[in-house]
């Protein structure tokens, strides 16, 4: 997504913050991007004893995007 920001800024005459808020996160229920740390934490959980029985499941980390 980061690669899209400069082109969108230029095409729409917006600042980086405006593009993030008004374009990329406009329809995002949480109004936040999923972070690398959050993805890493999920991977660690799935590799742990607590997550060992989770197999073949789709687990969305999209801040509610698919739910809306």
Secondary structure by P-SEA (a helix, b strand, c coil): cccaaaaaaaaacccaaaaaaccccccccccccccaaaaaaaaaaaacccccccccbbbbcccccccc
